[in-house]
Amino acid sequence: MKSDKTDNNREKRDYRYLKLLHMRYGTIRKASEEIINLNAILNLPKGTEHFLSDIHGEYESFIHILKNASGVIKSKIDMVFEHTLPESERKSLATLIYYPEEKLEIIKEDIEDLDEWYTLTLHRLIEVCKVSASKYTRSVVRKALPEGFGYIIDELLHSQDYEMDKNEYYKQIVETIIKIGRADAFIIAMSNLIQRLAIARLHIIGDIYDRGPGAPIIMDTLMNHHSVDIQWGNHDIEWMGASFGSMACIANVIRLSSKFDNMNTIEGEYGISVRPLAIFAMEAYAEDDCEQFIPRHIDVTEYSKHDEKLISKIHKAITIIQFKLEGQVIKRHPEYKMEGRLLLDKIDYDKGTIIIDGKEYELVDKNFPTIDPENPYELTDEELEVMERLRTAFMTSERLKKHMYFMCERGSIYNSYNSNLMFHGCIPMTPSGNFATVDIFGKKLRGKKLFDEIDRKVRQGMKVKNGTSEHSDVEDLLWYLWCGPKSPLFGKDKITTFEQYFIDEPKLHIEKKNPYYANVEKRDICIKILKEFGLSPAMSHIINGHVP
């Protein structure tokens, strides 16, 4: 009887699978073709995966690494020409592939017989491209071929040395490309194709934003990439929170931009005006030199003293606003257990000192014209108006919105891909190596369930359009993920922003890493983590970033 029931269940399951196959492929012939194709693909060499983390707006370095695929292209050139070309020529060919337009301009100034150089170079590029394409099906390569040269490149890539009867055919293709003046365009197209084929999948393990000036350029590049995924970093989630309307995240974004002299990302790239903040800062801190807030990277030979003073005042104004807004979030959420970050009410504003852990410290900056000692976490009317205007500007920036939706669409808090477990920061742990429990909207979660719930809440929040209470809670969650003590993206016990600005005591600046970072050095902990996420420890790796 039990056997009959089991057989019946199996038949129902098989029928459902057959229905799905029919919907997708229609006929037995088409389904069989796909089965043959997929089995063949499984026997192809594994494509190269490229892992990058903590880019932090350094777009020039990012673009260079992307173009050379961290040495993958040079290794393919060496594979093909190690015994036939000297190192200097192999390096020159690599540079041509990385930067074809620029290298062509240099070469054409020095080469006497340009046609001969074109012929040699085209043949060399074809050989490198063949090796780069060898890990892909012909169908995949065809889809990657550049418009205008697709048919020609397809023919050249699949030419064989033993096809003697076609030698003249392939020779004429190359000669005609040169004769009609299309060699430069063809070299550029081939170089771009090699760059694309060098990497089968690009993984960004977090922190695209902050510090450097080029995060928007990096995001534009990623949006045009053929195969990419992103694991959110705490700096990325901070920008997601800002675009979502979290005032605490907005304040952090502006503070870091002013700290690293990078306001152009906000104003120039995203069209978000900070003029209301600048006017407020110049008035509120008119008599303050804001010496502790002079931005990094400012070259006084390039900036007038007025510009330096303005940015410093903006920097201090938004920093004080940030501490107030963060205090409000912490008070709304006692489950965050961040009361230790409530420091504005620990200041003696008359003496210019602060009490931390029972000890009194002198402040290096004692001027707080916008703080009411009786209500230190309350924004002034002027500060509130500034933040409301900034909130509207962040939420209505079309380019920022486009980038953040891409971040949400292609991003996640973790990813399992080809037996690699990828995440930016850590899996919150206790010193003994157990997964730490975190309160997410009243749910006590840890390990994979914690990650899945955070991922779900972030995506849910990004879809909310109105200002409901749920919307506000998700805003606060995004801020917590930026700097919370058990945030898997932050990975430290506290963020010591206040101490670094206002207290000259290095021991107070220390941010202790989550126990994960010590535990993950142990084999049994790694096995435990991989099993938690459903991966085989025998063939899997843990890859995380958070290291600039």
N, C-alpha and C positions, 0 to 999 in steps of 0.2 A: 504493500500500500504506500509506504514511504517512498519507495523507488518510483512508483507511478507519479506521485506528486512532484518529485524532483525532476523527472523527465518533462513533465508538463510545464514547470517553471522555466526549464532550460529552453523549451520550444518557444515559449512566449518571449524570452529574452532574445533568442536568435531571430525571431520574427521582427522584433523592434529594430535590431541591427540591420536586417535586410531592407526594412522600410527606409531607414536612414540612407543606406547605400543607394537605393533606388532614387530617392530624392536628389542625391548629389550627383550620381553618374548615369542613371537612367537605364543602362543595359549591362548585361554580364560582360560583354566585350570591353566596354569603357571601364568598368570596375576592375577587370583583369589587367588592362593596360596600366592602370594606376598602381595596382599591387606590384606588377613587374618593375615599374619605374621606381617606386619607393624602396623596394628591396635592392635595386641597383644603386640607388643613392646612398644607402646605408654602407655600401662598400667603397664609396669615394673616400679619399683622405679627408680628415677633419679640417675644416676651414680655420684660418687663424682668427683668434679672438683677441681684441685689444682692450686692455683695462686701463682707465685713467681716473684719478681722483684728485680732489682738492685743487682744482684749476684756479679758483678765486680770481676770475676776471682777467687772467694773464693770457689774452687772446693770441699774441704773437707767438709765445711758446707753444700754446695749444695748437695753433694752425701748423706750426713747423713739425710738431710731433705727429700730427694727423697726416701730413704730407709724406713723411718718411716712414710712417707706421712703426715708430720706435726701432728702426733698423731692419725691418722685415724686407723692404725693397732692396736695400743694399745687399742683404744676404742672398736674395734671388739673383742679383747681378753677379755676385761672386760665384754662385752655383753654376751659372751658365758660362761665364768668361774667365774663371780663375786661371785657367791654363793658356788662355789665348790673348788676354789683354793685361797690360801692366796695371798696378794699383791706381796710378794717377788717372788713367783713362776710365777705370771703373768708377772712381769717385766723381769724375766729370760727368759720366753718364747718369749717375745717381742724382747729382745736382740738377741736371737737365730734367729728369723725371719729376723732382720735387717742385722746381720753379721753372717751367718750360719757357714762359714768356720772357722772364728776366735773363735767363741763361742764353737764349737765342740772340738777344740783343748784344750780349758780350761776345759770343762766338762769332757772329757775323762781322764784327770789327777786326777780327784777327785771322780768320780763315781765308786763304787765297783761292783754293779750288772749292767753292761752296757746294757745287753739284756733287762732287765726290764725297764730301762730308755728309751731305744729305743722304746719299745712297747707303753709306756705311751705317749711319745713325738709324735710318729707317729699318734696316735689317736687324740691327741690334735691339731696337725697341720691340720689334715683332717677336724676337726670341725671348725677351724678358716677359712679354705679355703672354706668350704661350705657357711659360712656367707658372705665371700668376693665375692663369685661367684653368690650370690642370686640376684644381680641386673642385671645380664646378661642373654642372651639367651644361651641355651646349645651349639648352634653353635659357638657363640663368645668365650665361655670358651674353647671349643675344639681346636679352632685355637690358643689359648694362651698356651695350654699344652706343656710342655717341651718335646723335642725329647728324645725317649728312655723310658720314663715313662708315655707317654700320655694315653695309653689304661688303665693302672693300676689306674692312678689318676682319670680318667673318671669313672671307676667302683666304686672306693671308694667314690667319691663325690656324686654319685647318689644312694648310699646305703641308706636304710631307716631303722630306728630302729624297725619298725613293720615287717620287712622281716625276720621272725624267721628262715624260711627254708634256708636262705642264710647266717646266722651268721657264720657258719663254713667256708663257702667260703671266706668271708671277713677276718676272723681270719687267715686263711691260707695264704692270700696275704701278710698280715703284717708279719707273722712269717717267710715266705719264704724270704722276703726282708732282714730281719735281718740275717737269716741263711746263705744266700749266700754272705754276706758281702757288701750289697748295701745300708745299712741304711743311711750312711753318705751322699752318693750321692742323695738318695731319699729325705732326709731332706733338702739338699741344693736346690734341684729342687722344692720342695713344698714351701720353703721360698721365692724363687724368683717368683714363681707363685702368692703367696699371695701379694708380693710387687706390682706385675703388676696389679692384680685385684683390689687392694685398690684404685687406681686412674683411673677413666674412661678417663679423659682428663687433660693434663698438659698445663697450659697457662704461658708463660714467658712474663712478662709485661716490657721487656726492660732492657738494660744495663747488658749484659753478660760480656763485655770486660772492660779492664783497672784495674789498682790498684793491684789486686791479681794475682798470677802466673798461675792460672789454666784454663783460658778461653778455650784453645784448648781441654783440657780434658772434660770440660763441653759440648763443641760443639760435640765431639765424642759421649758422653752419649746421648745427645738430638737426634743425628742422628740415634741412635739405639732404641729410645723410640717408643712405639707402637702408641701413639696418642699425638701429641704436636703441638702447634702453638706459634709463637713469634710475639710480637709487638715491632717494632724496637725502641731502645732507642738512645739517641744522641751519646753515646759511641759506640754503634753498628754501627750506620750510619757512624761514623768517620772511623771505620775499613773497612766498605764497600767502602767508598771513597778512602781509602789507597789502597785497592786491585784493585780498578778501575783505579788508576793512579793519583789521586789528590795529587799533591805535598804538598799542605797546610794540607791535612788530614794526609799524611805520616809524616810530621814534627810533628804534634800533637801527633800521635801515639808513635813516638820515644821519644818525650819530656816526655810524661806521663810514658812511660816504664822506662826511666832513672830516672825520679823523684821518682818513687816508687820502684827503684832497681829491676826492672822486665825485664831486657833485655833478659832473657832466653826465654820468650814467643816469641820474635821476632827471635832470633838466634837459640835457641835450638829446639823449637817446630815447627817453620815455616821455618827454614833453610835460613833466610834472613841475610846475613852478613852485619854488620855495620862497618866492618874494614875500608872502605874508610873514613867514618865519624870520626872514632877514630883517624886515622892518621892525618886528617885535623885538628881536635880539639887539638891534642897534639902540633901541629906546630903553629896554629893560637893563641892559648891561653897558650903558653909555660910559659910565665911570670905571668900568672894570677892564683891565688889560687882558684878562682871560689867558694868562700865560700858560696855565696847565693844559690849555686846549688848542695850542698852536698845532695845526695839522702836520702829520708826517709827510715826507716827500716834497714839501714845498721848497723850491729853490728861490731864495730871495732875489736872485739876479733876474728871475723871470716874472716875479710877482711884485707889485707895489706893496708898500707897507699897509695901505688902505685895504687891499684885497686880503692880506694876511689877517688883519684885525677883524674884518667882516666874517671870514670863515671861522675864526676862533670864537667869535661871539655866537655865531650860529651853532657851533659845536657845543658850547657850554649851555646855551638855551635849550637845545633839544635833549641834552643829557639830563638836565634837571627835570624836564617834562617826562622823560623816559622813566626816571626813578619814581615819579609820582604815579604814572600809569601802571607800572609794574606792581607798585604797592597795592593799587586797587585790585588788580587781578589776584594777587596773593591773598588778599582779604576775602575775595569772593570764593576762593577755593582752598579751604583749609586742608583738603585731601592732598594738595600738592606738597604739604609739609615744607614750605619755604619761608616760614616766619623769620628765619635767620637772615633773610634778605631785606627785611623791613628795617632800614637803617636811618631814615630821615627823622624818625621820632626818637632816635638815640643821640641826636646832636644837641649839644648845649650851644645855642646860637649866640649867646653873649660871650662865652669864653672861646668859642671856635674849637671845641673839642667834641669827641664822640666816645661813647662807651661800647666796646665790643667784647663779648665774653668776660664781662666784669672788669675789663682793663680800659683805662682812659688813654686816648691817643689825640695828639694835636693834628688839626686839619691843615693841609698845605694851602688850601683855598678856603677862606672863611666868609666869602661874600655870597649871600643867598637872598637877593632882593625879591624873588618871587615866591618864597616859601613862607607860609604862615605857620609859626611854631606850634600853634594850637591845633591846626589841621594840615600837617605837612604833606599829605598825599592828595590834597585837593588842588585841582588846576585853578589858576586865576581865570577870570572871564576872558582875558586876552589870550591866554594859553589855550583855553578851550576853543575859542573861535579859530585860532591858527590850526589846531588839530582837526577840527571839523572840515576846514577847507582843504587840508592836506589829505584827509581821508577820502573826500570826494574826488580829488585829483588822482589819487592812486587807483581808486576803483573804476575810474572812467578812462584811464590811459589804454587806448586800443592796442598799442604794441605790447605793453606789459600784460594785458589780458590775454593776448594771443600766445605769448611766451609761457605764461603760467598755466594755461589750458593744455599746452603741449607738454609742460612739465608733469601735469596730472595724467595726461593720456599715456605718455611713454614712460612715466615714472612710477615708482612704488617704494614702499619702505624697505622691502627686500625683494630678491628675485632668485629663483632657482633655474639655472640654465646650463645644460650640458654638464650636469653633476657639480656645478659650482654654486655655492650659497653665497650671495653677495648682499651686503648691507653696508651702510656708511660708518656708523659708530660702533655700537656694541649691543649685546643682549644683556640687559640689566641682570646682575648676579649678586649673590651674597658672598662674603669672603670664603665660605665653605664650598662654593661652587654650585649652589642651587640657584635656579632661576628666581630672581626677585619679583615680588608681587607689586603691581602698579594699579592704582585706582583710576579707571577710565569711565567717567560718567556713572559711578556707583558700582561698576563691575570690577572685581578683583581678578586681574589677569596676569599671566606670565608666559614667557617663552613664545612659541608660535602663535598662540591665541592672542597674546598682547599685540604682536605685530599685525595680525590679521584685523583686529578691531581698530587699531590706529589707522591702518590703510583704508578701512571701510569708512571711518568717520571723516577722514580728510577728503575722500572723494565725495561723500555725501555733502559735506560742507561746501565744497567748491561749486556744487550745483544749486545751492540755496541762493535765491535772488532777493529775498526780503529780509527785514531786520527782526526776525523772531528771536525768542530766547534761545532756541537751539542754535541759531546763527551765532549769537554771542558766545555760547559755550564752546563752539568749534573755534572761534577766534582765539579764545583763551587757551584751548588745547594746542593750537599752532604755536602760540607764544611759549607754552610749557615745553613743547618739543624742541624749540630753539635753545632753551637754557635750563630746563628742569633737571633736578638731581637724579631722577630715574628715567630720563628721556633716552631712548636707544639711539637718538641722533646726536646728543650732546656728550654723554658718557663721562660726566664729572660730577662731583658732589655739590658744587656750587659755581656760580659765575661771579667773579670778584671785580666787577666793573667799577663799583663805587670805590673800593679800596685802592685800585690802581690809579684812579684820578685824584683821590683826596688824602690818602694816607701814605706817608713815606716809611713803610715798614714791609720789607719784602716777604716776610713769613705770612702776612695777611693776603698776599697776592696769589698764594698757592691754590691751585684747583686740583684736588686729588682725583685721579682716574677711578672709574668704576672697577670693582674687583674683577670684572670680565677680563681686563687686559693682562692681569697676572695669571688668571685661571686658564686663559686660552692657550697658554704655553704648554699646558698639560695634555697629553694624548687622550686620556679618558674623558676630559672635558670636551675636547673637539669631537670625539665620538658621540658623546651625549647630545651636543648641539646638532650635529648632522642627523642623528636619528629623530630628534625633536621635529626637524623640518622635512622628514621623510626621505632622506638621502642615504645612500649606502656609504658607510665610512671607508670601505675598501677602495672606492674609486672617486671620492668627492673631495672638494677643497672648500675652505672658508676664505672668502676674499672681502676684506673691509678696508675702508679708507680712513678719513679723519686725521691723516698725517700730511701736513703741507709739503 
